[in-house]
């Protein structure tokens, strides 16, 4: 590959490079949400928050209580692929442990 410095480009090439680089945009972020249900034990929700979202015991308990009282709570905000992966992991792990806990994502 040809290694060139910015000074090696003519003015029209520099403008084209700047235009191209300015078209890059930041990725969209998504909230990962836990939904309350009447069957999943609170201790299991805390376990999920610690295991999949790296929350401390204190933060996991606060989020779990918010989910319990409000019906929904934010676990974290991630790029699309990470949010999707975390939702799938939580749902699969919950099913494997015979709990109906649901996890969704929405654009932030």
N, C-alpha and C positions, 0 to 999 in steps of 0.2 A: 504494500500500500504506500502511496506517495505521502510522505509527511511534509506538510507545508505550514508555514507560519501565517498568521493573519496578514502580515505585511506583504506576503507573496501574492495575495489576491488583488484583482483590480476592483474598482469601486462597485461595479454592477454585481460582481461575485460576492462582495462583502454584504451588499444590500440583500441579495438572495439568501445568504446564510442567516442574516439577522431576521429576515421575514420567516424563514423556516423555523428557527429556534423560538421565535415568539409565538408560534402556533402550538407549541407544547403546552398542555394544561395539566394542572394537578389532578390526581385521581379523586374520584368521588369517595366519600366516606359513608359508612352505614352503621347504625346503632344495632347492637345485638340485644334483644329483649327476651326476658323470661316472663312467662305468663303464669299467673296463679291458678291452681286447681285445688280441689278439696281432698285430694288423695296423696299427693307427694309429701312426705315428711319434711319438716323444716330443716332437719339435720342433713338430709340428702341434698337440699338446695344449697346449703352452706358448703357441703362437700363439692358440689358441681362448680360453684363460684371459685373455690380455692384451686381445684384441679384444672379447669379449663380456662380460667380467666386470671389466674395467679393473684387472687385477692387474699389479703390477710384475714385472719379469723374475725377481727373486728369489722373490717369493710364488708366481708361476705355476710356477716350477721345483719349489718345495716341494710344492705341491698335486699336480703331475704325478707326482712321485716317490711321494707317498702313494697316489695312484690306482694306479700301477704295482705297488707293493708290497702294497697292501691289497685291490685289486680295485674299490674305490669311493672317492670323495672328494667333499667339499662344496666347491662353487664360490662359494656365497653363499646368503643367506637373504632372501627377498623376499615381497611380497604375492602372492596367487594369480595375478593377471593378468600381473605382471612375470615371475614364475617360469615360467609357461606360455610366455610370449613368448620368453624366453631359451632354454628347452629346444627349442622349434621352430626358432629361429634357428640354434642349434648343430647340430642334426640336419640341417637343410637345407644349411647351409654345408659340413658334413662330407661329405654325399652329393655335393654339387656338386664337391668336391675328391677324390672317389672314396675316401673313408675311411669305415669302418663305425662310427665313434665314436658311442656312445649317451649320451644325457643324459636323466635322469628327475628327477621332483620328488616330495617326500613332505612331509606336514604336519610342521611343526617342533614 
